Amino acid sequence: MTLVRLGYVAMSMQLQNASPSKTMTFAQFSKLKDRDAAIDKLERISVTNLENCLRLLRHNVANDIKFFRFSSKLIPLANHEELSDWKFMRPLKGILKEIGDYIEEHPMRVDFHPDHFVLLNSKNKDILNQTIKTLSMHRSLLKGMRVPTEHRCVLHIGGGYDDRELALEQFIHNWALVPQALQEMLILENDDTTFHLRDALYVCEKLNVPLVFDYHHHLAHFEKEEWEEEWERVVGTWEFSPLPVKMHISSPRDEKNFRAHADYIDPRMFMDFLSKIKGSVEEIHCMIEAKKKDEALFRLMEDLKGYPEIERVDGASFIVH
């Protein structure tokens, strides 16, 4: 048997006016003639985003959800080259401490998944430096919350650049340029177009990094390998992590748009995965990547009631026998 905990991404469909991703573009920033006033506005937006994160965490606790992905858009323009002098962490100390206190009082797994433009396998030095800067920002937020930073940030391997094998080796080469504190924060996932499961395992085993298995990505992009044959290797990448194995679950929107995420999770698809891994790990955390966010989680818990091998533990976790 295996304990399964469900999580969801960034925002709630149930909470009103609780977006953690309110933003300000650089064009909007530039239109404000008083730069100090413009920065004040950026800081107010950032604090509001984090206050909404705290509301989301309270919502999670009320619904037994112990796994949550923060938005990576909490701090607008944090890494913009024209704002390199902005000490954005200073005004956030208070709200970050509140969030940290709440997580300490109500333990839950929280993490990040930076946007697709965060590329560690780029040959372009400017892109690589910007990536490292963005990852440093994520680490600063975790440190501000007093959340242990190890294995809290999911990345794709990056672009194929017309030579997948070379792009894999470029990632390994660039890894040596990443500060150790950031290396320890990162975990990698297989993607749905370029780097399939065996590619991701190759890198993860070489660098001793945990692999987040994305089941939907694998179904959309696999090259003659059955994922079940590699599952033991996936689990092995988590051997020295303080956290349980993590995977991503989403469902295709339809056959024509197979890679696109559906609003909800197909319970049969999820059960197909669970039936093959149950008993292989004591606990697994499944991040729901569905358009309906927490509503998809609640519906999935309802849908799973019909399966005799599922033993409900609470509102967002269960044991599969």
N, C-alpha and C positions, 0 to 999 in steps of 0.2 A: 504494500500500500504506500501511497505518497500523499503528503499534504500539499495542496495547491492553494496559493494565495494570488488573488487577482488584483491588478492595478489598472489605472487609466492615465491618460495624458493631459496634463496642463490646465484644463478648464472643465467646468461643470455645465451640463445642459439644464440643471435644475436651479442653481443659484442665479439670481438676477443681479445684473450690474457687478459682476465679480471677475471681469477679465483681468488676467495677469499680464496681458500683452498690449496694453495701451501704448501708443507710440508717438513719435514726432520725427518727421523726416528732416534731413539736413536742409532741404529747401525751405521748410517751415521755420526751422531754427534760424536760417540766414535772413529771413524776412524781418525778424525782430531786431530793431536797430540797437537796442541796449543788450550787449552780450551777456552781462551779468544777470539781467532779467531773464534772458533766454535760458541760461544755465539753471537759474532758479526753477523755471518751468520744467526743465528736464528732470530736475531732482524731485519735484512734486509728483511727476508722472511715475518715476521710479518707485517712490515711497508708496504711492497708490497701488501699483502693481504688486508690491510685496505685501501690503495690507490685504489685498485680495487673495494672495497666496495663503495667508493665515486663515482667512475665511474658508478657503478650500480645504485646508487641513482640518479645520473644525468639522466641516461637512463630512470629510472622510472618517473621522473618529466616530461621528454619530452613526455612520453606516458600516462600521467595522472594517473599513478599507485601510490596509496597513502598507500599501505600496503605491507610490505616486511619482510621476515625472513632472518636474518643474518646467515651465516655459523657459526657453533660452532667450526670450525677448523681454526679459524683466527690466533691463537698463537700456533704454533707447540711446543710440549713438555712442555707447560706452567705448567702442574701439575705433571711432572715426578719426582719421588722421588730423582733421582740423580741430579736434577736441582733446589732443594729447595732454594738454595741461589740466584737464578737468579731473579733480580728485573725487571721482564719483562714489567711492566707498564711504567717505566721511559722513554724509547725511543719512546713510543707510544703517549705521551701526545699531541704532535703537530698535528698528523694526526687525533687523536680522537677529538680534538677540531675543526678541519676543518669539520669533519663529523657532529659534533654537531651543528656547525654554519649553515651548509647546511640544516639540518633537521629543525632547528629553522626558517630558511628563507622559507623553503618549507615543511610545516607540513605534516608528514606521520606517520603511525603506524609502528613501527619496533619492532621485538622481536627475541627470540631465541628458539630453541628446541634441548637441549643437546642430545647426543647420548644415545643408549640403555644401555650402561654400567653405566649410572648415575642412581643408584638404591637407593631410599629412604626407601624401605621396607626390606632391607637386614638385617639379623641377624649378619652378619660379620662386626665387628667394623672397620676393615681396609677399606672395601668397602664403608661403611657409611661415614667414615672420608674423603675418596677420593671424594665421591659424594658432600659432603659439600664444599670441597676445589674447586671442579669444578664449583659449583654454585656460589661460591664467585668470581671466575674469571669472570664469565658472568656478575655478578653485577658490578665488577670493570670496565668492558668495557662500560656498560651502563652509569655508573657514569662519566667515562671519556668523553663520548659523551654528558653529561648533559641531558640524556633521563630519564624521570621519571621511576623509576624501578618497580613500582607497576604493577603486572600482566603482565609481559613481558617475562616470561619463561615457556614454556609448558613441562610438564613431563608426562610419563606414570606412573601408580601406581607401576609397577615393576613385579617381578617374582611371580609365584604361589607357588613355593616350595612345591608341592605335597599336599598343604592344602590351598585352596583359601581363606576360611574364616579367618584362622589364619594369612595369609599373609596380608589381609586387616587390621586386628587389629595391625599387626606389623608396618604397615605404620603409623597408628594413634599413636602408641607408639613412633615411631622414630621421628614423627613430633615435639614432645616436645623437642627433642635434637637439632633441627634446629634453628639457630639464627632468631629472629623475622624479621630482615631486609631481610633475604632470604625467610622466609615464605611469606612475602608480595609480593615477586617477582613472586611466583609460581602460575600456573594454571594447571589443570589436564585434561587428555583426556581418553576416553574409548579406549580399544585396541581391536585387532582382534583375539586374542587367549585365553586370560585369564580373564581379568576384563571387563565385559560387561557394558552397560549403567547404569543399576541399581546399580551395584557395585560402579561405579565411582560417581554416585549421592550420594550414602550412605556416601562415604568419603568426598565429597565436601560439603555436607550439614552439616556434623558433624564438619568439620574444617573451615567452612565459606570460601571456596575456589571456584572460578569460574570454570565451566566445559566447556571445548572445545569439542563440539560434532563432532566426526568423523563419517560421514554418511557411508562411505565405510566400515570402521571397524565394524560398527553396522550390516550392511548387511551380513558381513562375519562371525559374531559371535554374535548371540543373542539367548536368552533363553526364548522363548515364549512371550516376551514383544514387543509390537509395540512401536516404538520410539515416535510416535505422542502422545501417552498417557502420556509420560514423558516430553514432550517439555516444558510445563509450568514450571516444576521443573528446567529444564536446564536454562531457562531464569531467573528464580528466583535466581540462584547462581550468576548472574551478577548484582543483584539489587544495590549493593553498590560499584561497580567498576566504575572508571572514564572512562572506555573504553566500546565501544559497544560489544554486544555478538559476539563471534568468533566461527567459525566452520571450519572443514577441509573437502575439497571435492577432491576426486580422483575417478577413475573408474577402474574396474577390467581389467587386461590385456586380459583375456579370461575366459571362464567357468572353464577350467582345472586349470588355475592359478588365481583363483578368488581374492586371497589376494594381489597378485602383482599389482603394479601400472601400468596403461597404459600410453602411450605417451601423450595422450590428454584426455580431459574430454568429456564424453558422455552427450550431452546437454539434452537429454530426461531424463536421470537419475537425473541431476541437477534440471531440471524443476519439476520433481516429488517432490523433496525436497522443492523447493521454493513455489510450489502451496499449500503446507500444512502449511507453516509457515508465508506466506505473511500476513501482518496486525498484527501479534502477537508482532512484535518489529518494532520500527521506522527505525532502521538501523542494518545491520548485515555485518560482515566482513568475507569473505570466502577465506581461504588460499588454493590455488591450489597445490596439491601434485601430480604432473605429471612429467614424465620423460623429457618432452620438456619444462619445466619451463615457461618462459615468452611467448614462442611461443604457449603453450597450452592456456594461458590467452587470447592472441590475437585471436586465432581461436575460443575460446568459445564466445568471444564478437561478432564475425562474425556469428557464428551459432545461437546465440540468436536473431539476427535480424528477423528471420522468425516467432517469436512468438508475436502475437498481444498484449499480456499483458505486454510485455517488452518495457519500455521507456528508451532509451539510454540517459545518462547524460553526459558522456565523454568517453574517450578511455578505461576506466577500471572500470566504475561503471554505474549502471542503477537502475531504479525503476521498481519493479514488482507490477502490479495492480491485 
